[in-house]
Amino acid sequence: MTTTTDWIIKGGIIYDGSGAPSFQADIKISGDKIVAIAPDIAVNGEQLLNASGLIVTPGLIDLHVHVYDGMNIHSIAPADAGLKTGVTTMLDMGSAGTMNYGTFHKYVIPAAQETIFTLLNISSFGVQGHPDIPPYVGDLHDPLHFDAATAVRCIEAQRGEIIGVKVRLTDSLADDDPAKERSALKAALEVRDTTGLPIYVHHVMSNIPLEELLPQLQAGDVLTHFYHGHRGGGFTGPDGAPGEALQSARERGVWLDLGHGVGSFSWEVAEAACQQHGFWPDAISTDIHAFNLETPVVDLPTTMSKFLHLGQPLKEVVRCTTLQPATIMGQQDKYGLLTEGRLADISLLRQVEGNFKLIDSHEQERVTNSRLEPISVFKNGQHFTCRSY
C-alpha cells in the first residue's frame, strides 16, 4: 500500500464502465479525486504509475458476496474478496438478519478497507448452516424468524448501508416445506413494499416454481443464480432459450444477477443462453464464500474471465462489474464510472495469455487462452497492490 497526494496513471487502456469503446489516456488523481482524464498529461511531481498494457476500469463491484466475517460458517473476511482481488466495493447479500445485524454493522463493516453495502436477510439469524455440516440450520426452518415489522425497523435504522431485503428460496433451507418458503417470500415482499427497497431472491431447487415467483417481482428487484444447472431453472425454451417467465421479468425491469457460487453456474446453461440466445447477465458476481473461495469461484476477475470465454466483449464484462451493479444498488452517482470529478475508485487489470482451466459449479471445465488478473487498485486516496497468481 502506498499513501500519497497526487498520482498519474500513465498510458492505460481505459474502459470507463459505461459500455463505450475503450480508449488510451492518462488519469490524474489528486487526493481521492480524479481531476483529469486526457492523453499525455504532464508529470509535475506526481507519483507515476506506468499502466502501459494494462486495463484501467472503475473500481470493480461484486454484487454478491458473503463477508460477515466470524459470524457463520459461510462468510469470509472482506479482504479475501476485496482490494487484493481488484474489488473495491461489494454487496453482502443477506449474511445477517435482524438478530445479528448489529455486530456486522458495528465491527465488520467499519474495519474493512472496501466499501460494503448490505442486504438484510428475511430470516432473523441470516445465513448460518450448511446441509453437509451438522447441525444443519436453514434460513427458513422456522417461520417465527420471518418478522417483516422487525426487519423494517432494522432497515430504517441503517438505511443507506442496507439497500434491500434478501430471501433464499431452496427446499432444503425450509425442511422441504413449500409453505415455509412461501411464508418467507411473503414477509420479504412485505418488507419491500413497506420500505420501497428492492427484494433480492435466491432461487435454486425451490418448491416455488419460477413461474409463480417471477410475476411477484417488479422493476428494480433482483433474481440471482439464474444460470444454475438444477431443476426449476428459467431456461425452458427450445435449445436452452429463456422461458417466457424469465423473459417477461427482464422486460419488466427485474435485474438478473449471476451469483456464481458453489452450485449456481453451469457452463451448459450459460453457453446456450449467452452464445445461442444472447441472454447475458445484468451483473457478473461471485457469491463468494468459504465453500467456493479456492474453487470454483476464486475471485471476481476469474468470474469475469468466464464471460470473456463465452464471447462477451470486454467493455460489457466491465460494465457488468462496474456501472451496472452500481445502478442496481442505486449507487451509480458515486461508483461504477471513470470520469473527471469522481472519486478515484479505480482498478487496474491485465489480460494474460496462456491456457487456463475455468471450472463451473458442476466441476465441468473449459480451457481458455486468456484470463484477467488484478494488478492494483486505488481506494480512499491510497494505492494498493493486488495479489499475484
Steps between C-alpha positions, in 0.01 A plus 500: 500500500622850412360820644559821305314810388525502121539226240504470124395164350687509171407340170233252604215368287192653664165326517288764671221263614230634271544233234654752260807400298833513680754776446858569603557790736658610826315556827608763752401446861517764772427367847201271451361669185549460127592848376587425137466229236690592185785389273856585601442673833825662607664366815588780744603329820210253512568135571499312170337164433592357161182333376624417152331178392260506796121527506380789716141482625280646770551316827352155450170435679403151613121501537488171690737415787478355851743687725345497849838388626497278811124467533415194290665214320437654157647847531857602428691816588425798273872515417484152346241619248617859474790726413757226446270351231429835330161549670449836672127485575277205588147407598462247779192316386316417820757339730336670800144530627342715767640293789864552405517795261622729776837331533546497120430874494711585804807278462544351153395774259693790663819293515499420127705698249238422238161672474234253616129532436264237638170323468301392804408132499129449567609218734582670828825307547613528138718235337631249753510131410609270221310184397815285524608629842282402799313646670343646188322830561318621190384858452137395467466216753281703736242758380530676838816654354321675212376814673450779249443776757827426680684490167357838402620655828850362446513630144380848598769517771772433240342622176770585251724221621216248464367537146247217480362175641617147415316169498660164417250263340636145503301198616762372746517839672130459585484131604365426152180683600359728226287682758812619681655627178180685413480647850855635474435642153179668620684664790783620274252645251329683787836649601559608141162665473531674838855632457497561125828307474541206262479132577790277393396137451722192504305231312668160460321163540201674652152357549363832375495483118680784326176565313335572836787707639592731215160670449531620863824684422499852366741741335810538714467162671777245443507129420835338570645161395306489174759293305490208744477149358249355746129429466260792489717731292377771265643378170205289393478610137630314194876430501549652844325827425356707785142409579215746487509572874869593493469710186195681636676577828794657319269704281326635815834615640588214736878480519677167442812439708747219428582400861745227389547329836573138567180374336355768275697531176480237227711524187235313302220734609706815448639392164152445359355812661781736403651363181181380332239738642693811607359483853787655697499589871430849628767453767797263509551407865669226699282400798841447659514326837703244692380204295600635156795732571761248383287356222296549286457877560847621614422871447313748282765530223486121458122520471533784249739282298226239464281751319785607274529129414128491423554783251380805689701808392737633765323837509178317596674278755634819661157665489349194675754537782499880535222735389231234471529365857537857625170580326330191643605617849389859432862619537569598138560867589800403713639169373545310177616769255838654418456870440653824616377622838414157635670311778824333395349155546697315234610146411788401273497157333714309257374262233746208510543256213545127554292189567277526803239263641172661603270284712125537547288402800455147366876429468488541123809658344558728208847601382552860399799672339484814716388615842475822698727553796485790748809720526414786738221726620447855621265538796445783747806691385732198526660265250492126574682219317289192426609143554682308232385163364 
